[in-house]
Amino acid sequence: MEVSHYGPRLSALVGLLGSAFPLSFSKTQALLDQLLGVQISRGAMATIRRQSG
């Protein structure tokens, strides 16, 4: 099992934005950066989404 370097809340948000609100990786990156100041790679998001799916 892969482990995310991000906490459970951010991981849950990334999963939610990719499923319930199907945002692209680019839009998710922009939203997290602008609202939370979090920079996250597409690879990290893909890992989180794969784990939560």
All heavy atoms as atom14 arrays in JSON, in Angstrom:
{
  "sequence": "MEVSHYGPRLSALVGLLGSAFPLSFSKTQALLDQLLGVQISRGAMATIRRQSG",
  "atom14_mask": [
    [1, 1, 1, 1, 1, 1, 1, 1, 0, 0, 0, 0, 0, 0],
    [1, 1, 1, 1, 1, 1, 1, 1, 1, 0, 0, 0, 0, 0],
    [1, 1, 1, 1, 1, 1, 1, 0, 0, 0, 0, 0, 0, 0],
    [1, 1, 1, 1, 1, 1, 0, 0, 0, 0, 0, 0, 0, 0],
    [1, 1, 1, 1, 1, 1, 1, 1, 1, 1, 0, 0, 0, 0],
    [1, 1, 1, 1, 1, 1, 1, 1, 1, 1, 1, 1, 0, 0],
    [1, 1, 1, 1, 0, 0, 0, 0, 0, 0, 0, 0, 0, 0],
    [1, 1, 1, 1, 1, 1, 1, 0, 0, 0, 0, 0, 0, 0],
    [1, 1, 1, 1, 1, 1, 1, 1, 1, 1, 1, 0, 0, 0],
    [1, 1, 1, 1, 1, 1, 1, 1, 0, 0, 0, 0, 0, 0],
    [1, 1, 1, 1, 1, 1, 0, 0, 0, 0, 0, 0, 0, 0],
    [1, 1, 1, 1, 1, 0, 0, 0, 0, 0, 0, 0, 0, 0],
    [1, 1, 1, 1, 1, 1, 1, 1, 0, 0, 0, 0, 0, 0],
    [1, 1, 1, 1, 1, 1, 1, 0, 0, 0, 0, 0, 0, 0],
    [1, 1, 1, 1, 0, 0, 0, 0, 0, 0, 0, 0, 0, 0],
    [1, 1, 1, 1, 1, 1, 1, 1, 0, 0, 0, 0, 0, 0],
    [1, 1, 1, 1, 1, 1, 1, 1, 0, 0, 0, 0, 0, 0],
    [1, 1, 1, 1, 0, 0, 0, 0, 0, 0, 0, 0, 0, 0],
    [1, 1, 1, 1, 1, 1, 0, 0, 0, 0, 0, 0, 0, 0],
    [1, 1, 1, 1, 1, 0, 0, 0, 0, 0, 0, 0, 0, 0],
    [1, 1, 1, 1, 1, 1, 1, 1, 1, 1, 1, 0, 0, 0],
    [1, 1, 1, 1, 1, 1, 1, 0, 0, 0, 0, 0, 0, 0],
    [1, 1, 1, 1, 1, 1, 1, 1, 0, 0, 0, 0, 0, 0],
    [1, 1, 1, 1, 1, 1, 0, 0, 0, 0, 0, 0, 0, 0],
    [1, 1, 1, 1, 1, 1, 1, 1, 1, 1, 1, 0, 0, 0],
    [1, 1, 1, 1, 1, 1, 0, 0, 0, 0, 0, 0, 0, 0],
    [1, 1, 1, 1, 1, 1, 1, 1, 1, 0, 0, 0, 0, 0],
    [1, 1, 1, 1, 1, 1, 1, 0, 0, 0, 0, 0, 0, 0],
    [1, 1, 1, 1, 1, 1, 1, 1, 1, 0, 0, 0, 0, 0],
    [1, 1, 1, 1, 1, 0, 0, 0, 0, 0, 0, 0, 0, 0],
    [1, 1, 1, 1, 1, 1, 1, 1, 0, 0, 0, 0, 0, 0],
    [1, 1, 1, 1, 1, 1, 1, 1, 0, 0, 0, 0, 0, 0],
    [1, 1, 1, 1, 1, 1, 1, 1, 0, 0, 0, 0, 0, 0],
    [1, 1, 1, 1, 1, 1, 1, 1, 1, 0, 0, 0, 0, 0],
    [1, 1, 1, 1, 1, 1, 1, 1, 0, 0, 0, 0, 0, 0],
    [1, 1, 1, 1, 1, 1, 1, 1, 0, 0, 0, 0, 0, 0],
    [1, 1, 1, 1, 0, 0, 0, 0, 0, 0, 0, 0, 0, 0],
    [1, 1, 1, 1, 1, 1, 1, 0, 0, 0, 0, 0, 0, 0],
    [1, 1, 1, 1, 1, 1, 1, 1, 1, 0, 0, 0, 0, 0],
    [1, 1, 1, 1, 1, 1, 1, 1, 0, 0, 0, 0, 0, 0],
    [1, 1, 1, 1, 1, 1, 0, 0, 0, 0, 0, 0, 0, 0],
    [1, 1, 1, 1, 1, 1, 1, 1, 1, 1, 1, 0, 0, 0],
    [1, 1, 1, 1, 0, 0, 0, 0, 0, 0, 0, 0, 0, 0],
    [1, 1, 1, 1, 1, 0, 0, 0, 0, 0, 0, 0, 0, 0],
    [1, 1, 1, 1, 1, 1, 1, 1, 0, 0, 0, 0, 0, 0],
    [1, 1, 1, 1, 1, 0, 0, 0, 0, 0, 0, 0, 0, 0],
    [1, 1, 1, 1, 1, 1, 1, 0, 0, 0, 0, 0, 0, 0],
    [1, 1, 1, 1, 1, 1, 1, 1, 0, 0, 0, 0, 0, 0],
    [1, 1, 1, 1, 1, 1, 1, 1, 1, 1, 1, 0, 0, 0],
    [1, 1, 1, 1, 1, 1, 1, 1, 1, 1, 1, 0, 0, 0],
    [1, 1, 1, 1, 1, 1, 1, 1, 1, 0, 0, 0, 0, 0],
    [1, 1, 1, 1, 1, 1, 0, 0, 0, 0, 0, 0, 0, 0],
    [1, 1, 1, 1, 0, 0, 0, 0, 0, 0, 0, 0, 0, 0]
  ],
  "atom14_positions": [
    [[0.84, -1.18, 0.0], [0.0, 0.0, 0.0], [0.88, 1.24, 0.0], [1.8, 1.37, 0.79], [-0.9, -0.01, 1.23], [-1.8, 1.2, 1.34], [-2.99, 0.94, 2.64], [-2.96, 2.53, 3.38], [0.0, 0.0, 0.0], [0.0, 0.0, 0.0], [0.0, 0.0, 0.0], [0.0, 0.0, 0.0], [0.0, 0.0, 0.0], [0.0, 0.0, 0.0]],
    [[0.59, 2.15, -0.89], [1.35, 3.39, -0.98], [0.88, 4.34, 0.12], [-0.26, 4.32, 0.53], [1.14, 4.04, -2.34], [1.62, 3.16, -3.47], [1.31, 3.76, -4.82], [1.62, 4.94, -5.01], [0.74, 3.05, -5.64], [0.0, 0.0, 0.0], [0.0, 0.0, 0.0], [0.0, 0.0, 0.0], [0.0, 0.0, 0.0], [0.0, 0.0, 0.0]],
    [[1.79, 5.19, 0.56], [1.46, 6.15, 1.6], [1.59, 7.55, 1.04], [2.58, 7.89, 0.41], [2.39, 5.98, 2.81], [2.11, 7.03, 3.87], [2.27, 4.58, 3.39], [0.0, 0.0, 0.0], [0.0, 0.0, 0.0], [0.0, 0.0, 0.0], [0.0, 0.0, 0.0], [0.0, 0.0, 0.0], [0.0, 0.0, 0.0], [0.0, 0.0, 0.0]],
    [[0.58, 8.37, 1.28], [0.62, 9.76, 0.85], [1.45, 10.56, 1.83], [1.43, 10.31, 3.03], [-0.8, 10.32, 0.79], [-0.76, 11.7, 0.57], [0.0, 0.0, 0.0], [0.0, 0.0, 0.0], [0.0, 0.0, 0.0], [0.0, 0.0, 0.0], [0.0, 0.0, 0.0], [0.0, 0.0, 0.0], [0.0, 0.0, 0.0], [0.0, 0.0, 0.0]],
    [[2.17, 11.54, 1.32], [2.95, 12.42, 2.17], [2.08, 13.55, 2.7], [2.55, 14.4, 3.45], [4.14, 13.0, 1.41], [5.12, 11.95, 1.0], [5.96, 11.34, 1.88], [5.37, 11.38, -0.2], [6.7, 10.45, 1.25], [6.35, 10.44, -0.02], [0.0, 0.0, 0.0], [0.0, 0.0, 0.0], [0.0, 0.0, 0.0], [0.0, 0.0, 0.0]],
    [[0.83, 13.56, 2.31], [-0.12, 14.58, 2.73], [-1.03, 14.01, 3.8], [-1.22, 12.81, 3.88], [-0.91, 15.09, 1.52], [-0.02, 15.71, 0.48], [0.45, 14.97, -0.6], [0.4, 17.03, 0.6], [1.29, 15.54, -1.53], [1.24, 17.6, -0.34], [1.69, 16.84, -1.4], [2.53, 17.41, -2.31], [0.0, 0.0, 0.0], [0.0, 0.0, 0.0]],
    [[-1.6, 14.87, 4.6], [-2.46, 14.42, 5.68], [-3.8, 13.89, 5.21], [-4.16, 14.01, 4.03], [0.0, 0.0, 0.0], [0.0, 0.0, 0.0], [0.0, 0.0, 0.0], [0.0, 0.0, 0.0], [0.0, 0.0, 0.0], [0.0, 0.0, 0.0], [0.0, 0.0, 0.0], [0.0, 0.0, 0.0], [0.0, 0.0, 0.0], [0.0, 0.0, 0.0]],
    [[-4.55, 13.32, 6.13], [-5.84, 12.71, 5.76], [-6.86, 13.72, 5.26], [-7.67, 13.4, 4.4], [-6.31, 12.03, 7.05], [-5.53, 12.69, 8.14], [-4.24, 13.13, 7.54], [0.0, 0.0, 0.0], [0.0, 0.0, 0.0], [0.0, 0.0, 0.0], [0.0, 0.0, 0.0], [0.0, 0.0, 0.0], [0.0, 0.0, 0.0], [0.0, 0.0, 0.0]],
    [[-6.83, 14.94, 5.77], [-7.82, 15.93, 5.32], [-7.55, 16.37, 3.89], [-8.47, 16.47, 3.08], [-7.81, 17.15, 6.24], [-8.38, 16.85, 7.61], [-8.34, 18.07, 8.48], [-8.81, 17.75, 9.81], [-8.66, 18.54, 10.83], [-8.06, 19.69, 10.71], [-9.11, 18.18, 12.02], [0.0, 0.0, 0.0], [0.0, 0.0, 0.0], [0.0, 0.0, 0.0]],
    [[-6.29, 16.65, 3.57], [-5.96, 17.05, 2.21], [-6.2, 15.88, 1.26], [-6.71, 16.07, 0.15], [-4.52, 17.55, 2.1], [-4.15, 18.07, 0.72], [-4.96, 19.32, 0.36], [-2.67, 18.38, 0.64], [0.0, 0.0, 0.0], [0.0, 0.0, 0.0], [0.0, 0.0, 0.0], [0.0, 0.0, 0.0], [0.0, 0.0, 0.0], [0.0, 0.0, 0.0]],
    [[-5.84, 14.69, 1.68], [-6.07, 13.52, 0.84], [-7.56, 13.33, 0.57], [-7.96, 13.03, -0.56], [-5.5, 12.26, 1.52], [-4.09, 12.35, 1.62], [0.0, 0.0, 0.0], [0.0, 0.0, 0.0], [0.0, 0.0, 0.0], [0.0, 0.0, 0.0], [0.0, 0.0, 0.0], [0.0, 0.0, 0.0], [0.0, 0.0, 0.0], [0.0, 0.0, 0.0]],
    [[-8.39, 13.52, 1.59], [-9.83, 13.4, 1.4], [-10.35, 14.47, 0.45], [-11.2, 14.2, -0.41], [-10.55, 13.5, 2.75], [0.0, 0.0, 0.0], [0.0, 0.0, 0.0], [0.0, 0.0, 0.0], [0.0, 0.0, 0.0], [0.0, 0.0, 0.0], [0.0, 0.0, 0.0], [0.0, 0.0, 0.0], [0.0, 0.0, 0.0], [0.0, 0.0, 0.0]],
    [[-9.83, 15.69, 0.56], [-10.25, 16.77, -0.33], [-9.86, 16.48, -1.77], [-10.65, 16.65, -2.68], [-9.64, 18.1, 0.13], [-9.99, 19.33, -0.7], [-11.5, 19.55, -0.77], [-9.28, 20.55, -0.15], [0.0, 0.0, 0.0], [0.0, 0.0, 0.0], [0.0, 0.0, 0.0], [0.0, 0.0, 0.0], [0.0, 0.0, 0.0], [0.0, 0.0, 0.0]],
    [[-8.65, 15.99, -1.98], [-8.2, 15.65, -3.33], [-9.09, 14.54, -3.9], [-9.5, 14.61, -5.07], [-6.71, 15.24, -3.34], [-6.31, 14.61, -4.67], [-5.82, 16.43, -3.03], [0.0, 0.0, 0.0], [0.0, 0.0, 0.0], [0.0, 0.0, 0.0], [0.0, 0.0, 0.0], [0.0, 0.0, 0.0], [0.0, 0.0, 0.0], [0.0, 0.0, 0.0]],
    [[-9.4, 13.55, -3.1], [-10.29, 12.47, -3.55], [-11.68, 12.99, -3.89], [-12.26, 12.61, -4.9], [0.0, 0.0, 0.0], [0.0, 0.0, 0.0], [0.0, 0.0, 0.0], [0.0, 0.0, 0.0], [0.0, 0.0, 0.0], [0.0, 0.0, 0.0], [0.0, 0.0, 0.0], [0.0, 0.0, 0.0], [0.0, 0.0, 0.0], [0.0, 0.0, 0.0]],
    [[-12.19, 13.87, -3.05], [-13.52, 14.45, -3.27], [-13.56, 15.28, -4.54], [-14.49, 15.17, -5.35], [-13.91, 15.31, -2.07], [-15.27, 15.98, -2.13], [-16.37, 14.94, -1.97], [-15.38, 17.03, -1.05], [0.0, 0.0, 0.0], [0.0, 0.0, 0.0], [0.0, 0.0, 0.0], [0.0, 0.0, 0.0], [0.0, 0.0, 0.0], [0.0, 0.0, 0.0]],
    [[-12.53, 16.09, -4.74], [-12.49, 16.94, -5.94], [-12.35, 16.12, -7.22], [-12.72, 16.59, -8.29], [-11.36, 17.96, -5.83], [-11.52, 19.01, -4.73], [-10.26, 19.87, -4.63], [-12.74, 19.87, -4.95], [0.0, 0.0, 0.0], [0.0, 0.0, 0.0], [0.0, 0.0, 0.0], [0.0, 0.0, 0.0], [0.0, 0.0, 0.0], [0.0, 0.0, 0.0]],
    [[-11.83, 14.92, -7.1], [-11.68, 14.07, -8.28], [-12.86, 13.15, -8.53], [-12.99, 12.59, -9.62], [0.0, 0.0, 0.0], [0.0, 0.0, 0.0], [0.0, 0.0, 0.0], [0.0, 0.0, 0.0], [0.0, 0.0, 0.0], [0.0, 0.0, 0.0], [0.0, 0.0, 0.0], [0.0, 0.0, 0.0], [0.0, 0.0, 0.0], [0.0, 0.0, 0.0]],
    [[-13.76, 13.03, -7.54], [-14.88, 12.11, -7.73], [-16.23, 12.83, -7.66], [-16.96, 12.87, -8.64], [-14.82, 10.98, -6.69], [-14.89, 11.52, -5.38], [0.0, 0.0, 0.0], [0.0, 0.0, 0.0], [0.0, 0.0, 0.0], [0.0, 0.0, 0.0], [0.0, 0.0, 0.0], [0.0, 0.0, 0.0], [0.0, 0.0, 0.0], [0.0, 0.0, 0.0]],
    [[-16.57, 13.38, -6.53], [-17.86, 14.05, -6.38], [-17.95, 15.32, -7.22], [-19.01, 15.66, -7.74], [-18.12, 14.37, -4.91], [0.0, 0.0, 0.0], [0.0, 0.0, 0.0], [0.0, 0.0, 0.0], [0.0, 0.0, 0.0], [0.0, 0.0, 0.0], [0.0, 0.0, 0.0], [0.0, 0.0, 0.0], [0.0, 0.0, 0.0], [0.0, 0.0, 0.0]],
    [[-16.85, 16.03, -7.32], [-16.73, 17.22, -8.16], [-15.6, 16.94, -9.14], [-14.47, 17.32, -8.87], [-16.4, 18.46, -7.31], [-17.34, 18.68, -6.17], [-17.0, 18.3, -4.89], [-18.58, 19.25, -6.4], [-17.86, 18.5, -3.84], [-19.46, 19.46, -5.34], [-19.09, 19.08, -4.06], [0.0, 0.0, 0.0], [0.0, 0.0, 0.0], [0.0, 0.0, 0.0]],
    [[-15.86, 16.23, -10.21], [-14.77, 15.73, -11.06], [-13.95, 16.84, -11.73], [-14.18, 17.19, -12.88], [-15.48, 14.84, -12.07], [-16.89, 15.28, -12.08], [-17.17, 15.85, -10.73], [0.0, 0.0, 0.0], [0.0, 0.0, 0.0], [0.0, 0.0, 0.0], [0.0, 0.0, 0.0], [0.0, 0.0, 0.0], [0.0, 0.0, 0.0], [0.0, 0.0, 0.0]],
    [[-13.02, 17.38, -10.96], [-12.12, 18.4, -11.49], [-10.89, 17.73, -12.09], [-10.42, 16.7, -11.59], [-11.67, 19.36, -10.38], [-12.74, 20.23, -9.74], [-12.12, 21.1, -8.66], [-13.44, 21.08, -10.76], [0.0, 0.0, 0.0], [0.0, 0.0, 0.0], [0.0, 0.0, 0.0], [0.0, 0.0, 0.0], [0.0, 0.0, 0.0], [0.0, 0.0, 0.0]],
    [[-10.36, 18.31, -13.12], [-9.13, 17.81, -13.72], [-7.97, 18.03, -12.75], [-8.09, 18.76, -11.77], [-8.84, 18.57, -15.02], [-8.54, 19.93, -14.72], [0.0, 0.0, 0.0], [0.0, 0.0, 0.0], [0.0, 0.0, 0.0], [0.0, 0.0, 0.0], [0.0, 0.0, 0.0], [0.0, 0.0, 0.0], [0.0, 0.0, 0.0], [0.0, 0.0, 0.0]],
    [[-6.86, 17.39, -13.04], [-5.66, 17.58, -12.21], [-5.25, 19.05, -12.21], [-4.92, 19.59, -11.16], [-4.5, 16.71, -12.71], [-4.66, 15.24, -12.39], [-4.74, 14.32, -13.41], [-4.72, 14.79, -11.09], [-4.86, 12.97, -13.13], [-4.85, 13.44, -10.79], [-4.91, 12.53, -11.82], [0.0, 0.0, 0.0], [0.0, 0.0, 0.0], [0.0, 0.0, 0.0]],
    [[-5.29, 19.68, -13.36], [-4.88, 21.09, -13.46], [-5.78, 21.99, -12.62], [-5.29, 22.88, -11.9], [-4.91, 21.57, -14.91], [-3.98, 20.86, -15.68], [0.0, 0.0, 0.0], [0.0, 0.0, 0.0], [0.0, 0.0, 0.0], [0.0, 0.0, 0.0], [0.0, 0.0, 0.0], [0.0, 0.0, 0.0], [0.0, 0.0, 0.0], [0.0, 0.0, 0.0]],
    [[-7.07, 21.78, -12.7], [-8.0, 22.61, -11.93], [-7.87, 22.33, -10.43], [-7.97, 23.24, -9.61], [-9.44, 22.39, -12.4], [-9.69, 23.0, -13.76], [-11.12, 22.84, -14.19], [-11.31, 23.47, -15.57], [-12.68, 23.36, -16.04], [0.0, 0.0, 0.0], [0.0, 0.0, 0.0], [0.0, 0.0, 0.0], [0.0, 0.0, 0.0], [0.0, 0.0, 0.0]],
    [[-7.65, 21.08, -10.07], [-7.45, 20.74, -8.66], [-6.18, 21.39, -8.14], [-6.17, 21.96, -7.04], [-7.39, 19.21, -8.48], [-8.62, 18.64, -8.93], [-7.17, 18.84, -7.03], [0.0, 0.0, 0.0], [0.0, 0.0, 0.0], [0.0, 0.0, 0.0], [0.0, 0.0, 0.0], [0.0, 0.0, 0.0], [0.0, 0.0, 0.0], [0.0, 0.0, 0.0]],
    [[-5.1, 21.33, -8.93], [-3.84, 21.98, -8.53], [-4.05, 23.48, -8.32], [-3.59, 24.03, -7.31], [-2.76, 21.78, -9.59], [-2.11, 20.43, -9.57], [-1.11, 20.28, -10.7], [-1.39, 20.63, -11.84], [0.04, 19.74, -10.37], [0.0, 0.0, 0.0], [0.0, 0.0, 0.0], [0.0, 0.0, 0.0], [0.0, 0.0, 0.0], [0.0, 0.0, 0.0]],
    [[-4.73, 24.12, -9.23], [-4.96, 25.57, -9.14], [-5.8, 25.9, -7.92], [-5.5, 26.85, -7.19], [-5.63, 26.08, -10.41], [0.0, 0.0, 0.0], [0.0, 0.0, 0.0], [0.0, 0.0, 0.0], [0.0, 0.0, 0.0], [0.0, 0.0, 0.0], [0.0, 0.0, 0.0], [0.0, 0.0, 0.0], [0.0, 0.0, 0.0], [0.0, 0.0, 0.0]],
    [[-6.85, 25.14, -7.67], [-7.72, 25.38, -6.52], [-6.96, 25.24, -5.21], [-7.04, 26.1, -4.33], [-8.9, 24.41, -6.55], [-9.9, 24.61, -5.43], [-10.98, 25.59, -5.86], [-10.52, 23.3, -5.04], [0.0, 0.0, 0.0], [0.0, 0.0, 0.0], [0.0, 0.0, 0.0], [0.0, 0.0, 0.0], [0.0, 0.0, 0.0], [0.0, 0.0, 0.0]],
    [[-6.21, 24.16, -5.06], [-5.46, 23.94, -3.82], [-4.4, 25.01, -3.61], [-4.18, 25.45, -2.48], [-4.82, 22.55, -3.84], [-5.79, 21.37, -3.81], [-5.03, 20.05, -3.96], [-6.61, 21.36, -2.54], [0.0, 0.0, 0.0], [0.0, 0.0, 0.0], [0.0, 0.0, 0.0], [0.0, 0.0, 0.0], [0.0, 0.0, 0.0], [0.0, 0.0, 0.0]],
    [[-3.76, 25.43, -4.69], [-2.73, 26.45, -4.59], [-3.34, 27.81, -4.21], [-2.87, 28.48, -3.3], [-1.96, 26.56, -5.9], [-0.78, 27.52, -5.81], [-0.18, 27.65, -4.72], [-0.47, 28.14, -6.84], [0.0, 0.0, 0.0], [0.0, 0.0, 0.0], [0.0, 0.0, 0.0], [0.0, 0.0, 0.0], [0.0, 0.0, 0.0], [0.0, 0.0, 0.0]],
    [[-4.41, 28.19, -4.89], [-5.01, 29.51, -4.66], [-5.73, 29.6, -3.32], [-5.65, 30.63, -2.65], [-5.97, 29.84, -5.79], [-5.26, 30.1, -7.11], [-6.22, 30.29, -8.26], [-7.43, 30.38, -8.08], [-5.67, 30.35, -9.47], [0.0, 0.0, 0.0], [0.0, 0.0, 0.0], [0.0, 0.0, 0.0], [0.0, 0.0, 0.0], [0.0, 0.0, 0.0]],
    [[-6.43, 28.56, -2.92], [-7.2, 28.62, -1.68], [-6.41, 28.24, -0.43], [-6.61, 28.82, 0.63], [-8.44, 27.72, -1.77], [-9.51, 28.13, -2.76], [-10.65, 27.14, -2.72], [-10.02, 29.53, -2.46], [0.0, 0.0, 0.0], [0.0, 0.0, 0.0], [0.0, 0.0, 0.0], [0.0, 0.0, 0.0], [0.0, 0.0, 0.0], [0.0, 0.0, 0.0]],
    [[-5.53, 27.26, -0.57], [-4.83, 26.73, 0.6], [-3.33, 26.97, 0.58], [-2.66, 26.67, 1.58], [-5.1, 25.23, 0.72], [-6.57, 24.8, 0.8], [-6.69, 23.29, 0.82], [-7.23, 25.42, 2.02], [0.0, 0.0, 0.0], [0.0, 0.0, 0.0], [0.0, 0.0, 0.0], [0.0, 0.0, 0.0], [0.0, 0.0, 0.0], [0.0, 0.0, 0.0]],
    [[-2.8, 27.43, -0.55], [-1.35, 27.61, -0.65], [-0.59, 26.29, -0.71], [0.58, 26.22, -0.37], [0.0, 0.0, 0.0], [0.0, 0.0, 0.0], [0.0, 0.0, 0.0], [0.0, 0.0, 0.0], [0.0, 0.0, 0.0], [0.0, 0.0, 0.0], [0.0, 0.0, 0.0], [0.0, 0.0, 0.0], [0.0, 0.0, 0.0], [0.0, 0.0, 0.0]],
    [[-1.28, 25.24, -1.14], [-0.69, 23.9, -1.22], [-0.31, 23.61, -2.66], [-1.15, 23.71, -3.56], [-1.68, 22.82, -0.72], [-1.15, 21.42, -0.97], [-1.99, 23.03, 0.75], [0.0, 0.0, 0.0], [0.0, 0.0, 0.0], [0.0, 0.0, 0.0], [0.0, 0.0, 0.0], [0.0, 0.0, 0.0], [0.0, 0.0, 0.0], [0.0, 0.0, 0.0]],
    [[0.94, 23.25, -2.87], [1.38, 22.83, -4.19], [1.54, 21.32, -4.17], [2.24, 20.78, -3.32], [2.69, 23.53, -4.56], [2.53, 25.02, -4.69], [3.79, 25.71, -5.14], [4.86, 25.12, -5.2], [3.67, 27.0, -5.44], [0.0, 0.0, 0.0], [0.0, 0.0, 0.0], [0.0, 0.0, 0.0], [0.0, 0.0, 0.0], [0.0, 0.0, 0.0]],
    [[0.87, 20.67, -5.09], [0.85, 19.21, -5.14], [1.03, 18.77, -6.59], [0.48, 19.38, -7.51], [-0.46, 18.67, -4.53], [-0.46, 17.15, -4.44], [-1.67, 19.2, -5.25], [-1.61, 16.58, -3.62], [0.0, 0.0, 0.0], [0.0, 0.0, 0.0], [0.0, 0.0, 0.0], [0.0, 0.0, 0.0], [0.0, 0.0, 0.0], [0.0, 0.0, 0.0]],
    [[1.79, 17.73, -6.78], [2.06, 17.25, -8.14], [0.9, 16.39, -8.64], [0.09, 15.87, -7.86], [3.35, 16.42, -8.16], [3.16, 15.19, -7.49], [0.0, 0.0, 0.0], [0.0, 0.0, 0.0], [0.0, 0.0, 0.0], [0.0, 0.0, 0.0], [0.0, 0.0, 0.0], [0.0, 0.0, 0.0], [0.0, 0.0, 0.0], [0.0, 0.0, 0.0]],
    [[0.85, 16.25, -9.95], [-0.17, 15.38, -10.54], [0.03, 13.94, -10.09], [-0.93, 13.2, -9.88], [-0.11, 15.46, -12.06], [-0.57, 16.79, -12.59], [-0.35, 16.89, -14.09], [-0.68, 18.23, -14.54], [-1.51, 18.48, -15.53], [-2.07, 17.5, -16.19], [-1.77, 19.72, -15.87], [0.0, 0.0, 0.0], [0.0, 0.0, 0.0], [0.0, 0.0, 0.0]],
    [[1.27, 13.53, -9.95], [1.57, 12.17, -9.49], [1.05, 11.91, -8.09], [0.49, 10.86, -7.82], [0.0, 0.0, 0.0], [0.0, 0.0, 0.0], [0.0, 0.0, 0.0], [0.0, 0.0, 0.0], [0.0, 0.0, 0.0], [0.0, 0.0, 0.0], [0.0, 0.0, 0.0], [0.0, 0.0, 0.0], [0.0, 0.0, 0.0], [0.0, 0.0, 0.0]],
    [[1.22, 12.9, -7.21], [0.71, 12.75, -5.84], [-0.8, 12.68, -5.84], [-1.4, 11.88, -5.12], [1.19, 13.9, -4.97], [0.0, 0.0, 0.0], [0.0, 0.0, 0.0], [0.0, 0.0, 0.0], [0.0, 0.0, 0.0], [0.0, 0.0, 0.0], [0.0, 0.0, 0.0], [0.0, 0.0, 0.0], [0.0, 0.0, 0.0], [0.0, 0.0, 0.0]],
    [[-1.44, 13.52, -6.67], [-2.9, 13.47, -6.75], [-3.37, 12.15, -7.31], [-4.36, 11.58, -6.84], [-3.43, 14.62, -7.62], [-3.35, 15.96, -6.93], [-4.23, 17.26, -7.8], [-3.29, 17.38, -9.31], [0.0, 0.0, 0.0], [0.0, 0.0, 0.0], [0.0, 0.0, 0.0], [0.0, 0.0, 0.0], [0.0, 0.0, 0.0], [0.0, 0.0, 0.0]],
    [[-2.69, 11.63, -8.31], [-3.07, 10.33, -8.89], [-2.96, 9.22, -7.84], [-3.84, 8.36, -7.76], [-2.2, 10.02, -10.1], [0.0, 0.0, 0.0], [0.0, 0.0, 0.0], [0.0, 0.0, 0.0], [0.0, 0.0, 0.0], [0.0, 0.0, 0.0], [0.0, 0.0, 0.0], [0.0, 0.0, 0.0], [0.0, 0.0, 0.0], [0.0, 0.0, 0.0]],
    [[-1.92, 9.26, -7.04], [-1.74, 8.27, -5.97], [-2.88, 8.37, -4.96], [-3.46, 7.36, -4.58], [-0.39, 8.48, -5.27], [0.66, 8.27, -6.21], [-0.22, 7.51, -4.11], [0.0, 0.0, 0.0], [0.0, 0.0, 0.0], [0.0, 0.0, 0.0], [0.0, 0.0, 0.0], [0.0, 0.0, 0.0], [0.0, 0.0, 0.0], [0.0, 0.0, 0.0]],
    [[-3.2, 9.58, -4.54], [-4.28, 9.78, -3.57], [-5.6, 9.3, -4.14], [-6.37, 8.59, -3.49], [-4.36, 11.25, -3.14], [-3.13, 11.62, -2.31], [-5.64, 11.53, -2.36], [-2.97, 13.11, -2.07], [0.0, 0.0, 0.0], [0.0, 0.0, 0.0], [0.0, 0.0, 0.0], [0.0, 0.0, 0.0], [0.0, 0.0, 0.0], [0.0, 0.0, 0.0]],
    [[-5.89, 9.67, -5.39], [-7.17, 9.26, -6.01], [-7.23, 7.75, -6.17], [-8.29, 7.15, -5.98], [-7.34, 9.96, -7.36], [-7.65, 11.43, -7.22], [-7.81, 12.1, -8.58], [-8.11, 13.51, -8.45], [-8.33, 14.32, -9.47], [-8.27, 13.86, -10.71], [-8.59, 15.6, -9.27], [0.0, 0.0, 0.0], [0.0, 0.0, 0.0], [0.0, 0.0, 0.0]],
    [[-6.12, 7.13, -6.52], [-6.09, 5.68, -6.68], [-6.35, 4.99, -5.34], [-7.08, 4.01, -5.27], [-4.74, 5.26, -7.25], [-4.62, 3.83, -7.63], [-3.33, 3.48, -8.39], [-2.13, 4.01, -7.79], [-1.39, 5.02, -8.29], [-1.77, 5.6, -9.42], [-0.32, 5.44, -7.7], [0.0, 0.0, 0.0], [0.0, 0.0, 0.0], [0.0, 0.0, 0.0]],
    [[-5.79, 5.52, -4.26], [-5.98, 4.94, -2.93], [-7.41, 5.11, -2.44], [-7.93, 4.24, -1.74], [-5.01, 5.58, -1.92], [-3.59, 5.2, -2.12], [-2.65, 5.96, -1.19], [-3.06, 6.91, -0.53], [-1.39, 5.56, -1.17], [0.0, 0.0, 0.0], [0.0, 0.0, 0.0], [0.0, 0.0, 0.0], [0.0, 0.0, 0.0], [0.0, 0.0, 0.0]],
    [[-8.02, 6.25, -2.77], [-9.35, 6.52, -2.24], [-10.46, 5.91, -3.09], [-11.6, 5.87, -2.68], [-9.59, 8.04, -2.13], [-9.6, 8.64, -3.4], [0.0, 0.0, 0.0], [0.0, 0.0, 0.0], [0.0, 0.0, 0.0], [0.0, 0.0, 0.0], [0.0, 0.0, 0.0], [0.0, 0.0, 0.0], [0.0, 0.0, 0.0], [0.0, 0.0, 0.0]],
    [[-10.12, 5.46, -4.29], [-11.12, 4.94, -5.2], [-11.38, 3.53, -5.03], [-12.28, 2.86, -5.13], [0.0, 0.0, 0.0], [0.0, 0.0, 0.0], [0.0, 0.0, 0.0], [0.0, 0.0, 0.0], [0.0, 0.0, 0.0], [0.0, 0.0, 0.0], [0.0, 0.0, 0.0], [0.0, 0.0, 0.0], [0.0, 0.0, 0.0], [0.0, 0.0, 0.0]]
  ]
}
